[in-house]
């Protein structure tokens, strides 16, 4: 166990975080999506510590975060499609899976030994300041134990990882609240590998072509090519039921729009509000439900950010191995 520092998101805190990262330590930091658990993506030992702290399967690749497109191009091969969506949506909640540039220098643990790499340029000012201060790629999965509810506040990070990481930069609540969209551009056809903060419709408009959903034929759920594809993920302790119009005996009901509940993602039926609230509400409901409890979620439309919300909920509700 190590003492986890809680750092203010000011110049001194960011400088201390960069110092820890340069020494091979792990620092959780805010992005616009969720808090990430950052470590130097070029160092095998540091990347291994990320997996160890999270209890994450070693075959699950990590997203490397960079300050801008120019930096990202040092690690991956960008074609015209990739450059077009990067210029439109970066900085922001979009991850691109691209062919890894030869000699990129990333740890094979960060890429799970694949020929591709997942890259993102975050928009959160604290994340951007930290990346500039550190001066290298930060592998940063969500800062929570693997498979559990993602953190959108510094307190969520400490609840799951205190004593297992060096520090957390407290930048307040995350604005988007669900992880980044992952777009695969390593083949002829663009593929939505994980719905997230950038809606599918916006990607198709920017690319001017259809984006297929899912990893495609021959994909292996047990060895994914991008994060967030394991069937059981984002799981609370309680069991989860979806599509609920009302609570069954013993359930905590999470409402949306006209469906009222013990808690609600958005009484107004606002998908942006619902996405930002999702993981925080899921944690609250888990505490209310208690050991062996059950949580029910009202239906959420399968449009825009609703697609990302439903993806996370379906994985939270999946059978657990």
N, C-alpha and C positions, 0 to 999 in steps of 0.2 A: 504493500500500500504506500502511496505517496501523498503528500499534502497538496491538494488541488487549490491553486490560487484563483481568486475571483478578481478579475481585472476590470477597471473602468475603461470604457471605450473612448479614452482621451489619448493625447500624444504619448504620455508616459506609459499608459497601459498597452498601446499598440507597439511601442518600442520594446517593452518587456516581452510581449508575445512573440515578436520577431526574434528576439534573443533566444528564447526557449526553443523556437523552431529551428534556428540555425544550429543549436546544440543537439538536435535530434529528438527533442521533446514533442509532445502532443498538446495542441491548443484547440479548444472548441471556440468557434467564432460565428457571429450571426451572418446569414445571407438573407436575401429577400424571401427565400423559400422556407428553409428550416435552418437550424444551427448545424454547422458541419464540424467534424472532428478532423482537424488539419494536421498534416505531417508532411515532411519533405518527400515528394513523389519520386525523387531520384535515389533515395537511400533505402536499401533492402531492410536494414534493421529497423528503421523508423516505420516503414510500411508494415512490417511484421507486427510492430507494437500496436498499430491501428487495428489490425485483425484481432490481436490478443485482447485489447481493451474492450472491443465490441463483442467478442465471441463470434466473429463473422467467419463464414466458410471461406477458405482460401481461394476457391475457384470463382468467387464473385468479384468482378472487376470494380475498380474505384474510379470516380470522376476526379480528374485533375483540374484545379482551378487556376486561372491565369488572369493577369491584369487587363489584357487587351488582345485584339486579333493578331497583331504583329507577333506577340509572344507566343500565341497559340500555334502560329504557322511554323515555329521552330520544332514543334513536336508531332505535327500531323500534316498530311497532304490534303490541301484544300483545292477542290475543283470549283468550277463556276457556280454550281448549285450551293456548295457549302459556303462560299464567300458571300453569296447573295443573302442567305438566311442569317449568317453571322453579322453582316453589316446592318441588317434590319432589326434583329432581336438581341444583339449583344451591345452593351451589357444587359443581362436579363435572365429569366428563368428557362433557358434553353441549353441543353447539352447535345453536342454533336458527337456521334461515333464515326470515326474516320480512319483511313489507313494510317498506321503509325509511320512516321518518317524514319528512314534508316539512320541509326546512330543517334536517335533522339535522347537517349540517356535516361529514360524512365526505368524505374525498377520493374522487372517482370512480375513482381508481386502486385504492383499497382494495376497492371494490365491483365492480370490472371494468365500471363503467358500467351495472350492472343496477339495477332498481327494488327489489331485495331486499338485505338485509344479513345476514351471518352473525355471530352474537354468542355469546359464552361468558363465564361467570363461573367462573374456575378455583378449585380447592380448595387448591392448594399454598400453605402459609403464606408462602413467599418471594414467590411471584407476587402474592398478596393484599397483602402489605406494599408491594411495588413499585407496584402499581396505586393504592393509597391515597396513597403518597408522590408519585407523578406527577400524579394528579388528572385523568386523561383517558383516552380509549380507546386501547389499544395494539393495532395490527395486528400479528399475530404468527403467521406460518406456522412450520413446523418449521425449526429453525436448522441447515440443511444445504444443500449445493448441490441445486438442483431436480432431482427425479427419483431422487435417491440415498437411501441408508438413513437413516432418521430418527435423531436423537441422543437418547440417554437418560442421558448423562453429560456433564459440562462438557468432558472430554477429546475426546469425539466432535465437539462443536462446534468446538473449536480445530483438530481435524484437517481439517475441511472449510472453515472460514471465517476462520481466523487471518489477520490482515492486511487483511481485508475489512470488519470491523465494529469498533466502538469498544471493546466490552467484553463479557465473559460473567460472569454471577453464578453462582458455583458452589454449588449447593444439594444436591449429591450425586446419587445415582441416582434416576430417576423410578419411582414405585411401580406405576403402571398399565402403562406401557410401550408402548401403542398409542394412536394419536390418538383424539380425542373422537369419539363418535357424532355424526353430523349428521342432524338431523330437519328436513325441510321442512314448514313450516306456513303457506306463502304461498298455498295453494289449499284447495279444499274437502276433499280427502283427505290425511291425513298421509302423508309419504313418507320412508322411510329412504334418505338420500342417501349415507351412508357408515357402515358398521358400526364400532363402536368401544367405548369403555369402559363405556357403558350398553347392556346387551343389548336386542335387539328385544323380547323377551318382557316385559321390565320396562316399556318404553314403552307397549306395547299394554295392559298392565294399568292403567297410570296414566291413559291416555286413555279406556279403556273402549271402544275400537274398533280395527279392523284398521289396521295400518300397512303400506302398500304398499312394496315394495322396488324401489328404482331411481328415476330421475328422471322416468320416464313417456314417453309417446309424444311425438315431436317434439323430444326432448332432443338436444343436439349435443355429442358427445364432444370436439369441437374448441373448443367454447365453453361450458364447464360453468358451472352456477349455484352450485356449492359446491366447496371444495377437495377434493383427493384422488380425483377422478373420472377423471383421465387413465388410459388403458388401461395404459401402461407407467410405473411409478412405484415408488418404494422399491427401486430396482434396485442390487444390488452389481455389481462388475466381472465376477464369474464368472457363467456361465449357471446357471439354476436349474431343477431338475426336481422335481415334486411327486408325492405319493402313493407314495413309495418304501418298500418293505419291506426293502430292502437296497441296498448301494452297488454301482454298476457300476464298471468299471475307471477309476481316476483321479478318482473322485468323493469329496468330503467329505460324509459322511452325518450329517444332523442328526436325532437320535432324538426320540421322544415316547412316553411310556408303555412298552409292552412292546418297542417297536422300539428297539434299542440303536444308538448311533452314535458317531462320533468326538467329537461334542458332543451335548448333548441340551437340548431346550426344557424338559422336565420328566420326570424318570425316573418320577415318581409319577403322570403323566398329569393333572397339575393345570393347568387352563386359566388360572387367575390367575397362577401362576408362569410358565407358558409365554408369556403376553402380556407380562409384565414383562421377560422375558429375550429376546424375539424379536429386536429390532434389535441388541442387543449381540452375541447369538450370530451373527446374520447378518454382522456386521462381522468377528468372529473367524474365521468360516468363509471369508470372502472373503480374508482374509490367508493362511490355511492353503492355500487353493486356488491362489493365485498367478495371474499373468497367463495368460489363456486357460483358467482352471480351471473346474471344475463343482461345483455343490453340489446335493445331493438332500435333500429333506425328507420325513420320515415323515408318514403321514396324521394329521390333527387333526380331531376331531369338529366337525360344523357346528352346534353348539349354544352358547348363551351367548357368552362371549368367543371361542370357537372360530370364530364367524362373522367377527369382526374379524381374527383371525389369518389365516384362509384368504383373506380379501379382500386383505390386504397381500401374502401370498405369491403369489397369482395375478397381481398386478400386478408383483411382482418377477420373475416367470417369463415375463411377456408379451413378445412380439417387440418389439424396440427399433428405432424409426425413425431 
